[in-house]
Amino acid sequence: MHRDSSWRSGSSGGGTIEAVAFDYGGVLGFEIDPSVTREMARAAGASHECFVRAFYECRPRYDAGELTSAEYWADVVGGARETTTGVETAASGAVTSVASAVDERFSADSAAEQQSGSRDIHGESSSFAGHRPGLVPGGDGQDGGLAQVLTHLDIVGWSRIDPIMVRWMHALRKNGLRLIVLSNMPREMEEPLLSGRGWSELLEARVVSGAIGASKPSAEIYRVAAARLKLAPEKILFLDDRAENVDGARQAGFHAVHYRDPRALRGVLEVEYARLPVDALPRDTSRDD
């Protein structure tokens, strides 16, 4: 029996949806673990507040591929230290021990997760499990080693996947929908975060800003995503947690939903995209009478 892979939308204009495009951080994956940014700040010899501010202020150019990882971390650490007082810079050996301690904690979390059975129904883990890259020792001096450690911790911190969204991805694929990741992400993070993980096999394609030199919400990144799928933009539903990226997608011709959490997503889909499968998403029971 042939499965119809076009899903008619509800009130959003009667088009067809053949693919779903996911942002990574904040949609498929959770935001970076604050405990990791604290360890990053400690390794950098900066206060957590100053480090996080510099981390995000410098991020757009890194995501866009305009900075190498070494240049990005030099800007972050320099900016964070400049506004920090009373915090000593960690010695080289201490920097490596910070990364090792984080690795041990995440490994322990993964082991506990497997013992408790807290994976989803497809055996997916919400953390990096055994897929984290090993820390590369050395580097050109202390700052080079620090940049390597911070890159490693950056990957670890963004590695946690929402198992609810993974279940929904499986349901979408089962019903004939095509899947793609469309993310503002540095080139260095694409392989460790988007390859070799069970759920990543569900993806037909991925578009990463650092690899193509264009970031959301520019029109170019949406054009590339549609071209990778060989679909007209109006056949793609895009999910992102940032309003400006949702607006950019709509201007590029995509259907788009401003993502907040799985329950809210189900509520929007039931109204606007009624034929898309939603049973894998939790219901918002607060709306029940």
C-alpha positions in Angstrom: 0.0 0.0 0.0 1.4 3.4 -1.0 1.8 5.9 1.9 0.8 9.5 1.1 3.8 11.6 2.4 2.1 14.9 1.8 0.3 16.2 4.9 -2.3 18.9 4.3 -2.2 21.8 6.8 -5.2 23.0 8.6 -5.9 26.7 8.9 -2.5 27.8 7.5 -3.6 28.0 3.9 -4.2 24.5 2.6 -0.6 23.8 1.4 1.1 20.4 1.8 3.9 19.6 4.2 6.4 17.0 3.0 9.4 17.7 5.4 10.0 19.1 8.8 13.1 21.2 9.5 14.4 21.4 13.1 16.6 23.9 14.8 19.1 22.1 17.0 19.8 24.0 20.2 16.5 24.8 22.0 14.4 22.5 19.9 16.0 19.1 19.3 18.6 19.6 21.9 18.5 21.4 25.2 20.3 24.7 25.8 23.9 24.3 27.0 24.1 22.9 30.5 24.8 25.7 32.9 27.0 23.5 35.0 29.3 23.2 31.9 29.5 26.9 31.4 30.5 27.3 35.0 33.4 24.8 34.4 34.3 26.7 31.3 34.4 30.0 33.2 36.6 28.3 35.9 39.0 27.0 33.3 39.1 30.5 31.7 39.7 32.3 35.0 36.6 34.4 34.7 33.4 34.9 36.6 30.5 32.8 35.3 28.4 35.9 34.5 31.2 37.6 32.5 32.0 34.4 30.7 28.4 33.7 29.6 28.0 37.2 28.4 31.1 37.0 26.2 30.2 33.5 25.1 26.9 34.7 23.6 28.1 38.1 22.4 30.9 36.5 20.3 28.8 33.6 19.1 27.2 34.9 15.9 30.5 35.3 14.1 31.6 31.8 15.2 28.3 30.2 14.1 28.6 32.0 10.8 32.1 30.5 10.1 33.8 33.9 10.3 36.0 32.9 13.3 38.0 29.7 13.9 37.5 28.0 17.2 40.9 29.4 18.4 39.8 33.0 17.4 36.4 32.6 19.0 37.7 31.4 22.3 40.4 34.1 22.4 37.7 36.7 22.0 35.5 35.0 24.6 38.2 34.5 27.2 39.7 38.0 26.6 36.4 39.7 26.9 35.4 37.7 30.0 38.7 38.2 31.8 38.6 41.9 31.0 35.4 42.4 33.0 36.3 39.9 35.7 38.0 40.8 39.0 39.3 38.5 41.7 39.3 35.3 39.8 42.6 33.5 39.1 43.4 31.9 35.7 43.6 28.2 35.9 46.9 26.5 35.3 47.3 24.3 32.3 47.0 21.0 34.3 43.9 22.4 36.1 42.3 23.2 32.8 42.6 19.6 31.6 41.3 18.3 34.9 38.2 20.5 34.6 37.4 18.8 31.3 38.1 15.4 32.7 35.8 16.0 35.7 33.0 17.1 33.3 33.6 14.0 31.2 33.4 11.7 34.3 30.2 13.4 35.4 28.5 13.1 32.0 29.6 9.4 31.7 28.1 8.7 35.2 24.9 10.4 34.1 24.8 8.2 31.0 25.4 5.1 33.0 22.6 6.0 35.5 20.3 6.8 32.6 20.9 3.4 31.0 20.3 1.6 34.4 17.1 3.5 35.1 15.8 2.9 31.6 15.3 6.6 31.1 15.8 6.3 27.3 13.0 6.7 25.0 11.1 3.9 23.3 13.6 3.7 20.5 16.6 3.4 22.9 17.7 7.0 22.4 19.7 8.6 25.2 19.1 12.3 26.1 22.9 12.7 26.6 26.0 12.1 24.5 26.4 8.6 26.0 29.4 7.1 24.2 29.5 9.5 21.3 31.5 12.4 22.8 34.8 13.0 21.2 37.9 12.4 23.4 39.7 15.5 24.6 42.7 16.2 22.5 45.7 16.8 24.7 48.3 19.4 24.1 47.9 22.5 22.0 50.2 25.4 21.3 50.9 26.6 24.8 48.4 27.2 27.6 46.0 29.3 25.5 46.0 26.7 22.7 45.2 23.9 25.3 42.5 26.1 26.8 40.8 26.6 23.4 40.8 22.8 22.9 39.3 22.2 26.3 36.6 24.9 25.8 35.7 23.5 22.4 35.4 20.1 24.0 33.2 21.4 26.8 31.1 23.4 24.4 30.2 20.2 22.5 29.5 18.3 25.7 27.3 21.1 27.0 25.1 21.2 23.9 24.9 17.4 23.6 21.7 16.7 25.5 18.8 15.7 23.3 15.1 16.0 24.2 13.9 12.3 24.0 10.3 13.5 23.4 11.4 15.3 20.2 13.2 12.1 19.2 10.1 10.1 19.6 8.2 12.6 17.4 11.0 12.4 14.8 10.5 8.6 14.6 6.7 9.1 14.2 7.2 11.6 11.5 9.5 9.3 9.6 7.1 6.4 10.0 4.4 8.5 8.4 6.6 9.4 5.4 7.8 12.9 6.4 11.4 13.9 5.5 13.6 15.5 8.2 16.4 18.0 8.2 18.3 20.0 10.8 18.7 23.7 10.0 21.0 25.2 12.7 23.2 28.1 13.5 26.2 26.1 14.6 30.0 26.2 14.2 31.5 23.9 11.6 33.6 22.2 14.4 30.4 21.0 16.2 28.5 19.6 13.2 30.0 16.1 13.2 30.1 15.4 16.9 26.6 16.7 17.5 24.8 15.6 14.3 26.5 12.4 13.3 26.9 8.9 14.8 24.0 9.3 17.2 20.9 7.0 16.8 18.5 9.8 16.1 20.7 11.4 13.5 20.1 8.5 11.1 16.6 9.8 10.8 17.9 12.9 9.1 17.9 13.2 5.3 20.0 16.3 5.3 21.5 19.0 7.6 22.3 22.6 7.0 24.8 24.2 9.4 25.6 27.9 9.2 29.3 27.5 9.9 29.7 25.1 7.0 27.9 27.3 4.4 28.8 30.8 5.6 25.2 31.9 6.1 23.2 32.1 9.3 19.5 32.3 10.2 17.6 34.5 9.7 19.3 35.3 6.3 17.4 34.1 3.3 20.4 32.1 2.0 20.3 29.4 4.7 16.7 28.7 4.0 17.3 28.6 0.3 20.1 26.0 0.9 17.8 23.9 3.1 15.1 23.8 0.4 17.6 22.9 -2.3 19.1 20.1 -0.2 15.6 18.6 0.1 14.7 19.5 -3.6 11.4 20.8 -2.3 9.6 24.1 -2.7 9.8 26.1 0.6 6.0 25.9 1.1 6.3 22.1 1.5 8.6 22.5 4.5 7.6 23.1 8.2 10.4 24.8 10.2 10.6 24.8 14.0 12.8 27.3 15.9 12.8 28.8 19.4 13.9 32.3 18.2 11.2 34.5 16.8 13.5 36.2 14.3 14.4 32.9 12.7 10.8 31.9 12.4 10.1 35.2 10.7 13.0 34.7 8.4 11.7 31.2 7.4 8.3 32.6 6.7 9.7 35.4 4.5 11.6 32.6 2.6 8.3 30.8 1.9 8.5 28.1 4.6 5.7 27.2 7.0 7.1 28.0 10.5 6.3 27.5 14.2 7.8 29.4 17.1 8.8 26.5 19.3 8.5 26.7 23.1 8.1 23.1 24.3 6.6 19.8 23.1 3.2 20.4 24.7 2.8 23.9 23.1 4.0 22.4 19.8 1.3 19.8 19.9 -1.3 22.5 20.5 -0.2 24.5 17.5 0.0 21.4 15.2 -3.5 20.2 16.2 -4.9 23.5 15.1 -2.8 24.5 12.1 -1.4 21.2 10.8 -4.1 18.8 11.8 -2.9 15.9 9.7 0.6 15.8 11.0 1.1 12.9 13.6 1.2 14.3 17.1 0.5 11.3 19.4 4.2 11.2 20.3 4.0 14.7 21.8 2.5 15.2 25.3 -0.9 16.9 25.5 -1.4 20.2 27.4 -3.8 18.9 30.0 -4.1 22.4 31.6 -6.5 23.2 28.7 -8.8 20.3 29.4 -12.1 21.1 31.0 
